[in-house]
Amino acid sequence: MDSDEEYRGPATLRVGEEDLPVSIRMSAQFEPVEGRFRWAGRTTPDASLCERVSAGLREAHLTIGESPRTPVKLSEPDPWGGIRISGAGTPPWFH
């Protein structure tokens, strides 16, 4: 996988009016039939975020560095407390 198709490092999740600093590991794949990227990954374990997602939180916005806020979907916590993040379109670390 090309290094541009992966990102590991700090990011910010915007949940409502609150910015939550997180550490993430993401990868992207171009889908030629759709003509766009699909990307996904996980946060490192975060008890506060895990609690919110377990209570029903499913949408947020992701920012990496100076990138614009990008809508993301959040999925159930994994057994270690990480949260799956997914999105479509230009990955936020490409900006």
N, C-alpha and C positions, 0 to 999 in steps of 0.2 A: 504494500500500500504506500502511495506517495505521502511524504511527510505533511503536505498541505491538506491531506484528507483525514488527518487526525489532529486532535487537540487535547492536551493534558495541562491543567493548571487552574488558576483562579478565575472566577466568574461571579456575576451577581444575578440573583433571581429576584425579580420584582413581583411581589405577592401583594395585591391590593395597593396600598400606599407605602408599603415597607420594602426596603432593599435588604436581601439576605445574602451575605457573602458565602460562597460555596467553592469547593474544589471539585472539578469535574474531569471526566475522561470521555471524549467524544470521537466518533468517526463518521465520515460521510461517504456516500456512494452515489454516483450519477446514474439516474434511471433514464436510459435513452428513449424508451417508449413514452414516458411522461415528459421528457425534456427538462427535467429538473433534478436537483439533489434531494435525497432523503438522508437524514442524519439522526443519530441517536447515541446515547451513552448513559452514564450514571454519575450521581454525586457521590462523594465519599460519605460515610455515615454522618448523619446530622439529626440529633434527637428532636429538635424543634420542628424541622421540616418534615420529618417522619410522622410526627404527631399530626401536623396539619393535613398531610396527604391521607393518613389513615382516617381522618375526620371528613374526607370528601374533596379536598383541594385537588383539582385536575388541570388547571391552567395557570400559567405564569408568563413572564417575559424574561428572556435571558440576555445579558450583556456581557461581552468579553472585551476588556480593554475599552477602546473608544468606539466600538461598534454600536450601531443603533439597537434599540430594544427589539428583540425578535420573539414572537409568540412561540410558546412551547407547550407540549402536553406532558403532564406528569402521571406516572403510573405507580401502582402499589409499591411500598418499600420491599427491598429484597431482605433475605434473612439477616444481613449484616447492618441494616439501617440505611443503605443507600437508596436513592430514588432514581428511577429511570426517567430520562428526559428524551423527547423526540420532537422533530420538526421537519419541515420541508422547505425547499427553496435554497437560496444561497446561505451556506453555513455562516454563523456569526463570526467565526474566526477568520473568514476570508476577507473581511473588510479592512 
